[in-house]
Amino acid sequence: MTERLLKVIIHEIHVENNGDSVDQKGRTDPHKNNTVIATLKYPRSGAPTVVSKFPCDLTSGQSKMFDVADFWDSGLLKETVQEESKLELIITDRDAPTKIERFFHAYFTAGMVAGMGVYTGMISSKVIGAIAGVPVTEYKDALKLETEYFKTIASIHAIPIHAATALPEGPQRLDLFVPESYTFFRLRHGSPKPEREEITVKKGCSNGYIVLSMRWV
């Protein structure tokens, strides 16, 4: 059985829409942020799902760069892979960090109660670790947690990974798309006073790109 340590680094994220909504007075909350959630599907025996969360504050229409020399600033995953796996990635809307924390608490608590697995070692406060259970997106959808916890504003097509196969060299630019339609509120253009309008971003629309590098270490 081939077993190797996978390291995934984020170089850049660019979203056209960060999912943020203004309030009734046209303001946004500076304490909110987006979260990148990465999932490795069955990377090794005993861990059907390995989940990592990476909080970052994204601005619509602008690129956010990360220090690739500093793993604590740009590191998304560092995890053992046995044979084949698959990397999935989503980006949440800009929301209160406590909502994301409550979701993951529910996610992992459900897994532990069901006897599906345990946590692995944490690499930083950004990283949740591993649990043997269902993927984050499937769990969220099954319990209909979309409005209570977060909206998914962007996703990538899943990347197949095999421990016996070489990974692409250098940074890879991956297109982001909207996996499910979502709505947000913005200021109505041309209005004499702050007035909100609801905007719907349709499923399948492009929403920027992410630049990742993956290597065996």
N, C-alpha and C positions, 0 to 999 in steps of 0.2 A: 504494500500500500504506500503510495506516494503522499508525503505530508510536508507542507512548506508554510512559512510564515508570510502572510500577505500584508503589505503596507499600502494604504491609500491616502494620498495627499490632495487637498484642494488648492488649486492655484488661483482660480478666479471664478466668480459667479456674476452673471449679468441677467437680470430679470427686467422685462418690459413693464410688468405690473407686480408690485410686491404684496398685493392683497389688502393693503391698509385702507381703512375707512376713516373719514372725518366725522366728528360729532356734530350736534345740532348747531354749534357755533363755528364750524369749519376748522376745528383744531384736530391735530393728531396727538397721540400719547407718546412722548419721548422715551417712556420706559418699556415700550413694547419691542419685540424683535421677531425675526423669522427664525425658523429652525430647519436645518437639513437633517433628515432621518434616513440613514442607510441601513439596509437589511441584507445579510448574507443568508442564503437559503441552504440549510443543512450542510454547513462547512465541515463538520466533523461528527463523529459518533457521539451521541448524547446531547447534541445541540442542534435541533432542527432549525432554529432561528437565532441569529446573532444580530442584535440591534445596537446602533450607535446614534446618538443625537448630537448635533453640532449647532449651537445657537449663534446667529450672526444677524446683524442689522443691515438689511438690504434696502436700497433706494431705487424706486422705479426709474428705468432708463439709464441707470449708471452701473458701472462695473465695480465690484468690490474685490480688491486684491488681497492675497494672504502671503505671509512670510513663509516660504517653503523650506527655509533653513531652520525654522523653529516648529517642531512637531506639535507643540502645545498651541500654536496659533493656526496651523493648517492641517493637522492630522485628523483624518476622518475615521480610519480603521487601522488596527494592527491585530490580526487574528490568524490563527492556524487553520489551514484548509487541508482536508484529506480528500484526495481524488477530486471530484467535481463539485462545483457550487455555482451560485448565481448571485450577482450584485444588483440590488434594486435600490432606487434612491428617489425620495420625494422632498419637496420644499413646502413648508407650511406658510400660511399667511402671517402677516405681522400682528402678533397678539401678545397678551400678557404671558410672561414666562411661567407664572403659576398655573396657567391652564395646561401647558405642556407637561409640567411636573405632575399635576393631578392625573392626567391621562396615563402617563407612564406608571404612576403608582397603581392605578387600576389595572393596567396591562400586566404588570409583573405580579401583582397580588393574585389576579385570576390564574396566572400560570402556576404559581406556587400552590394555590389551593387545589388545583387540578392534579398536582403531582407531576407536572410536565417538565420541571427542570429547576435549575438553580442559577444564581448569578455567577459570572466569572469575575476575575480580578479587574478592577477599574484602572484605566490608564490615565484618566483625568476626570474632573467634574463634568466634562462634556460627554463622557462616554458612559452609557448605561451598562453595557456588558452583554451577556448571553442568557437566553432562556430557551428551554425546549418547549415550543408551542407554535402557535400560528403567527404569520406575519402581521406587523403592525396594521397595515392597510386593511387586511381581511378582518382583524379583530375590531377595528374602528367601524368598519362598514356593517359588520354583523350586529353590533350593539347600537348602531345609528348614533354615533357620537359626533357626527360632523358639526352640528351647530353648537354643541356644548363645549367642545374642546378646540378643534382647529379645522381650517379648510386647507385642502391641498391645492396649491396654486401652480405647481410644476412637478414634472417627473421626467425620468429618462427611460429609454427602452432598456430592459434588463440585460446585463452583461454576463455571458457565460464565462466561467473561470474553471480551469483544470490545473491541479498542482503539477502535473507532468508536462504542461505546455508553457512556452514562453509568453510573457505578457507584452503588449505593445510598448515600444520604447518611447520615452519622452512624454510630455503632456498631451492629453487627448481632449479635443473640444467636442462636447456632446450636446446635441440640441435638447432643449427643454420644451415639453409640451404640457398642455392642461389636460389632466386625466379625467376630470369631471367638472362640469360647468359650476361656476361660483359667482357670487355677487359681492359688490362692495359699494360704498358711497363716496362720492367726490363732490367738490364744489361745482355748482352749475356755472358754466362760463357765461359771462355777460350779465350776470344778475347784479342788481344794484346793492344788494345786501347778501350776507352769507346764506346760501340756499343749497341744500343737498340734492343730488340726483343719484338714483340707483343705476349701476352699470352691471351688466352680466357679461362675463367672459365665458365663451362657449368651449365645450369639450373639444379637444383636438387642436385648439389654437396654439400657435407658437408662443413661448414665453421666455425667449432668451436662450442662454447656454450656460454650461458649467465646464470648467477645464480641470481635469483630474489627471494624476499620474498614479500608476499602480506598478508595484515591483515586489519581487520576492526578496526577502531579507534573511 
